[in-house]
């Protein structure tokens, strides 16, 4: 859902908004009534119920939408007060702007008609689990992310590892508790 004009004031920037679970569309609707420029990328999925199949539009990035605001003005407060909004995505120094090119690249892909899918952001060193194929269920560490991704399976007791090639689309990121 896009309610923003094509030309934006120069002092505004794109920011990611974190929403409550399954509240992306309602938060976007409120932002539209408040006339806050926003972008909620949606994808069509076929859902199966016991008696029928139906095509539904779901957010491309679950739990997120984008807003175009000047973070130093009242528009930031409008966004934060909208029902369903948890906050602006950032770090300890505050909300972090998203480069215009990244949002435009998302729009271009969605409008192009090519096949696409959302994948987890994986980096070298991430703990992952294989979800498809002969190695389904195997957990290990991702060594390299490119066309030749490798998964290492380690036997810590004997301090040896085994590396195997995997497709990035066949692994999922494991929730590993962060040490403080």
C-alpha positions as CSV (number, residue, x, y, z in Angstrom):
1,X,0.0,0.0,0.0
2,X,1.6,3.3,-1.1
3,X,0.0,6.6,-0.3
4,X,3.0,8.8,-0.9
5,X,3.5,11.2,-3.8
6,X,6.5,10.5,-6.1
7,X,8.4,13.6,-5.1
8,X,9.2,14.0,-1.4
9,X,10.4,17.0,0.5
10,X,14.2,16.9,0.6
11,X,14.4,16.8,4.4
12,X,12.4,13.6,4.7
13,X,13.9,10.1,4.7
14,X,12.7,6.5,4.7
15,X,12.5,4.7,8.0
16,X,11.4,1.1,8.9
17,X,8.5,0.9,11.3
18,X,8.2,-2.2,13.5
19,X,4.6,-3.2,14.0
20,X,2.8,-5.6,16.3
21,X,2.2,-9.1,14.9
22,X,-0.2,-9.0,12.0
23,X,-0.8,-5.3,12.4
24,X,1.0,-4.0,9.3
25,X,-2.1,-3.4,7.2
26,X,-4.0,-1.6,10.0
27,X,-1.0,0.5,10.9
28,X,-0.7,1.5,7.2
29,X,-4.4,2.4,7.0
30,X,-4.0,4.7,10.0
31,X,-0.9,6.3,8.5
32,X,-2.9,6.9,5.3
33,X,-5.6,8.7,7.2
34,X,-2.9,10.8,9.0
35,X,-1.4,11.5,5.5
36,X,2.0,10.1,6.5
37,X,3.8,8.9,3.4
38,X,4.3,5.1,3.7
39,X,5.0,2.0,1.8
40,X,3.8,-1.5,2.7
41,X,5.2,-4.0,0.2
42,X,2.7,-6.9,-0.2
43,X,2.9,-10.2,-1.9
44,X,0.1,-12.5,-3.0
45,X,0.0,-16.0,-1.5
46,X,-2.5,-18.8,-1.9
47,X,-3.8,-20.0,1.4
48,X,-5.5,-23.4,1.9
49,X,-8.5,-23.7,4.1
50,X,-10.5,-26.9,4.7
51,X,-13.1,-26.0,2.2
52,X,-11.3,-23.6,-0.3
53,X,-8.2,-22.0,-1.6
54,X,-7.9,-18.2,-1.6
55,X,-5.3,-15.7,-2.8
56,X,-4.5,-13.2,0.0
57,X,-2.1,-10.2,0.1
58,X,0.4,-10.5,3.0
59,X,3.3,-8.2,3.9
60,X,6.6,-9.0,2.2
61,X,8.5,-8.3,5.4
62,X,6.4,-9.6,8.3
63,X,6.2,-7.0,11.1
64,X,7.5,-4.1,9.1
65,X,6.5,-1.2,6.9
66,X,8.3,1.9,5.7
67,X,7.4,5.6,6.4
68,X,8.8,8.7,4.8
69,X,9.3,11.4,7.5
70,X,11.5,14.1,8.8
71,X,12.6,12.5,12.1
72,X,13.1,16.0,13.7
73,X,9.4,17.0,13.2
74,X,6.0,16.0,14.6
75,X,5.5,13.4,11.9
76,X,7.7,11.0,14.0
77,X,5.4,11.3,16.9
78,X,2.3,10.7,14.6
79,X,3.9,7.5,13.5
80,X,4.8,6.3,17.0
81,X,1.2,7.0,18.3
82,X,-0.5,5.0,15.4
83,X,-2.2,1.9,16.7
84,X,-0.2,-1.2,15.9
85,X,3.1,0.6,15.7
86,X,5.8,-0.6,18.2
87,X,8.6,1.8,17.1
88,X,11.0,3.0,14.5
89,X,13.9,0.6,13.7
90,X,17.3,1.8,14.7
91,X,20.0,1.4,17.3
92,X,21.0,2.9,20.6
93,X,21.5,6.3,19.0
94,X,18.0,6.4,17.6
95,X,16.1,5.5,14.4
96,X,18.2,4.7,11.4
97,X,17.3,6.0,7.9
98,X,17.0,3.6,5.0
99,X,18.7,4.7,1.7
100,X,16.1,5.8,-0.9
101,X,17.7,3.3,-3.4
102,X,16.9,0.3,-1.2
103,X,13.1,1.2,-1.0
104,X,13.1,1.9,-4.8
105,X,14.8,-1.4,-5.5
106,X,12.0,-3.2,-3.6
107,X,9.4,-1.3,-5.6
108,X,11.1,-2.2,-8.9
109,X,11.3,-5.9,-8.1
110,X,7.6,-6.0,-7.0
111,X,6.4,-4.1,-10.1
112,X,8.6,-6.0,-12.5
113,X,6.5,-9.2,-12.6
114,X,9.5,-11.5,-12.0
115,X,9.3,-14.3,-9.5
116,X,10.7,-13.3,-6.1
117,X,10.7,-14.5,-2.5
118,X,11.8,-13.1,0.8
119,X,14.8,-14.8,2.4
120,X,16.3,-14.5,5.8
121,X,19.4,-12.2,6.0
122,X,22.2,-14.7,6.5
123,X,25.9,-13.9,7.2
124,X,29.0,-15.9,7.4
125,X,29.2,-17.4,10.9
126,X,25.4,-17.7,11.5
127,X,24.0,-20.9,13.1
128,X,21.6,-22.4,10.6
129,X,19.4,-25.5,10.1
130,X,18.8,-27.3,6.8
131,X,15.1,-27.3,6.1
132,X,14.9,-29.2,2.7
133,X,16.6,-32.1,1.0
134,X,18.7,-35.0,2.1
135,X,20.2,-33.0,5.0
136,X,17.0,-31.6,6.4
137,X,17.3,-31.2,10.2
138,X,21.1,-30.9,10.2
139,X,22.4,-27.8,12.1
140,X,25.7,-26.1,11.6
141,X,27.5,-22.9,10.9
142,X,27.3,-21.0,7.6
143,X,30.8,-20.5,6.2
144,X,30.3,-18.6,3.1
145,X,27.3,-16.9,1.5
146,X,27.5,-16.8,-2.3
147,X,26.7,-19.4,-5.0
148,X,28.8,-21.9,-3.1
149,X,27.5,-21.6,0.5
150,X,29.0,-24.1,2.9
151,X,27.6,-25.5,6.1
152,X,30.0,-26.9,8.7
153,X,28.9,-29.6,11.1
154,X,31.2,-29.9,14.1
155,X,32.0,-32.6,16.6
156,X,33.2,-30.4,19.4
157,X,34.5,-33.2,21.6
158,X,37.1,-34.3,19.0
159,X,37.5,-30.8,17.5
160,X,36.8,-31.8,13.9
161,X,34.4,-30.4,11.4
162,X,32.8,-31.5,8.2
163,X,31.8,-29.0,5.5
164,X,29.1,-29.6,2.9
165,X,27.7,-27.4,0.1
166,X,24.2,-26.2,0.7
167,X,21.8,-23.8,-1.1
168,X,21.1,-20.7,0.8
169,X,17.4,-21.2,0.2
170,X,17.5,-24.5,1.9
171,X,18.6,-23.2,5.3
172,X,17.0,-21.2,8.0
173,X,18.6,-19.0,10.7
174,X,18.5,-20.6,14.2
175,X,17.5,-18.5,17.1
176,X,20.7,-18.4,19.1
177,X,20.6,-16.6,22.5
178,X,23.0,-13.7,22.5
179,X,25.5,-13.5,25.3
180,X,25.5,-10.3,27.2
